[in-house]
Amino acid sequence: MLLSLAETFGYGSLRIFCFATLAFNSAYLTGTPPLYEAQPWVMFFSHALLHIGSVHMLGNLLTLYLLWYLMPWMYISDFVVVFWVGALGGALGFLWLAPPGSLMTGASGAVAGLAAVWGLYEMFLVQKGHILSIRPKWTAVLMGLVTLGLLLRLDQQLGMAWQTHLGGALAGAGFGAGLIMRAIQEG
């Protein structure tokens, strides 16, 4: 939102600067010299704070809100940790699976990591016979996904990085399994 506001006031070059310095760019890990010394490490996390536009950001924020609503058992600190673990996993997935030199921005890996934790927890509840507990949640998720799909249709500039989603989901599921076990033990 700040970059869009900056463009409105004639500072369009700020967006270019932020994308050059904060987006995930695998070229900086395969021989292209980075713009600053820490960039190859910073970009593993900074990409999650940078979005292509307001529709991209609103889609991620809507999904984060829905996931926060669907996981009242999760501590705020754990939610934040899973967010960043998912962001890191998303960057690693993108690094390993996307074409070399590709750029990636957004919190999709982080969101996918949180969604994986939610999915695992719900699968555990179903296994324990709590099937009725997920029906209202599924309705909320389906409504959110439909809304997200409509937002993405409105902005055709967005490219979906499946590699980021996959990496974030795997990282979130791996890390989140321990959180779920703790939540179950705490009741």
C-alpha positions in Angstrom: 0.0 0.0 0.0 2.9 2.3 0.8 4.4 1.8 -2.6 1.1 2.5 -4.4 0.8 5.7 -2.3 4.3 6.6 -3.2 3.5 6.2 -6.9 0.5 8.5 -6.5 2.8 11.2 -5.2 5.3 10.8 -8.1 7.8 8.4 -6.4 7.3 5.4 -8.8 11.0 4.6 -8.7 10.6 3.5 -5.1 8.7 0.4 -6.2 11.5 -0.5 -8.6 14.0 0.0 -5.8 12.1 -2.1 -3.4 11.6 -4.9 -5.9 15.3 -4.9 -6.8 16.4 -5.0 -3.2 13.7 -7.0 -1.4 12.1 -9.5 -3.8 13.3 -13.0 -3.9 15.6 -13.4 -6.9 17.3 -16.8 -7.3 19.9 -15.2 -9.6 21.6 -13.8 -6.5 22.3 -17.3 -5.4 23.5 -18.6 -8.8 26.2 -16.2 -9.8 24.7 -12.8 -10.3 26.2 -10.3 -7.8 23.7 -9.0 -5.2 23.0 -5.3 -4.9 24.2 -5.4 -1.2 26.1 -8.0 0.8 23.2 -9.4 2.9 20.7 -9.5 0.0 21.0 -13.3 -0.6 19.9 -13.9 3.0 17.5 -11.0 3.5 15.4 -11.9 0.5 14.5 -15.2 2.0 12.2 -13.2 4.4 11.7 -9.8 2.8 9.8 -11.1 -0.1 6.9 -11.9 2.2 6.4 -8.1 2.9 6.5 -7.1 -0.7 3.5 -7.5 -3.0 2.9 -6.8 -6.7 -0.1 -4.6 -5.9 -3.0 -4.0 -3.6 -5.0 -7.0 -4.9 -2.1 -9.3 -4.2 -1.7 -8.0 -0.7 -5.5 -8.0 0.0 -5.7 -11.6 -1.1 -2.9 -12.6 1.3 -4.4 -10.5 4.1 -7.9 -12.0 3.6 -6.5 -15.5 3.8 -4.4 -14.7 6.9 -7.5 -13.3 8.6 -9.5 -16.4 7.7 -6.7 -18.7 9.0 -6.4 -16.6 12.3 -10.2 -17.0 12.7 -10.0 -20.8 12.0 -7.2 -21.4 14.5 -8.2 -20.0 17.9 -6.1 -22.7 19.6 -2.8 -21.2 18.2 -0.8 -18.7 20.2 0.0 -15.4 18.5 3.7 -16.1 18.8 3.2 -19.5 17.2 1.2 -18.0 14.4 4.0 -15.5 13.7 6.6 -18.2 13.8 4.7 -20.5 11.4 4.2 -17.4 9.1 8.0 -16.9 8.9 8.8 -20.7 8.7 6.3 -20.8 5.8 7.9 -17.8 4.1 11.3 -19.4 4.4 10.0 -22.8 3.1 8.2 -20.9 0.3 11.5 -19.2 -0.7 13.3 -22.6 -0.7 10.6 -24.2 -2.7 10.8 -21.4 -5.3 14.6 -21.6 -5.3 14.6 -25.3 -6.0 11.7 -25.6 -8.4 11.3 -22.3 -10.3 13.3 -21.5 -13.4 16.7 -19.9 -12.6 16.6 -16.1 -12.3 12.9 -16.0 -11.4 11.5 -13.3 -9.2 9.0 -13.9 -6.4 7.1 -11.6 -4.0 4.3 -12.0 -1.5 3.3 -13.9 1.6 1.9 -16.9 -0.3 4.4 -19.4 1.2 3.7 -18.1 4.7 -0.1 -18.3 4.1 0.3 -21.9 2.7 2.3 -22.9 5.8 -0.4 -21.7 8.1 -3.1 -23.3 5.9 -1.2 -26.6 6.2 -1.1 -26.4 10.0 -4.9 -25.7 10.0 -5.5 -28.6 7.6 -3.5 -31.0 9.8 -5.3 -29.9 12.9 -8.7 -30.3 11.2 -7.7 -33.8 10.0 -6.8 -34.8 13.5 -10.2 -33.5 14.8 -12.1 -35.5 12.1 -10.0 -38.6 13.0 -11.1 -38.2 16.6 -14.8 -38.0 15.7 -15.3 -34.2 15.8 -16.7 -34.0 12.3 -19.3 -31.4 13.1 -16.7 -28.9 14.4 -15.3 -28.2 10.9 -18.5 -27.6 8.9 -18.8 -23.8 9.7 -15.0 -23.5 9.2 -15.2 -25.2 5.8 -17.9 -22.7 4.8 -15.7 -19.8 5.8 -12.7 -21.2 4.0 -14.7 -21.8 0.8 -16.1 -18.3 0.9 -12.6 -17.0 1.4 -11.3 -19.0 -1.5 -14.0 -17.9 -3.8 -13.4 -14.3 -2.9 -9.7 -14.8 -3.4 -10.3 -16.4 -6.8 -12.5 -13.4 -7.8 -9.8 -11.0 -6.7 -7.1 -12.8 -8.7 -9.4 -12.8 -11.8 -9.7 -9.0 -11.4 -5.9 -8.6 -11.5 -4.4 -10.7 -14.3 -0.9 -9.4 -13.6 -0.5 -11.8 -10.7 1.4 -15.0 -11.4 0.9 -17.8 -9.0 4.1 -19.3 -7.8 3.1 -22.9 -7.1 6.6 -23.6 -6.0 6.3 -21.1 -3.2 2.9 -22.5 -2.1 4.3 -26.1 -2.1 7.5 -25.1 -0.1 5.5 -23.1 2.4 2.9 -25.8 2.9 5.6 -28.5 3.5 7.6 -26.2 5.9 4.4 -25.2 7.8 3.2 -28.8 8.0 6.6 -30.0 9.3 6.9 -27.3 11.9 3.2 -27.1 12.7 3.0 -30.8 13.6 4.8 -30.1 16.9 2.5 -27.1 17.6 -0.5 -29.3 17.0 0.8 -32.0 19.4 1.3 -29.3 22.1 -2.2 -27.9 21.5 -3.7 -31.4 21.8 -1.8 -32.0 25.1 -2.9 -28.7 26.5 -6.5 -29.5 25.6 
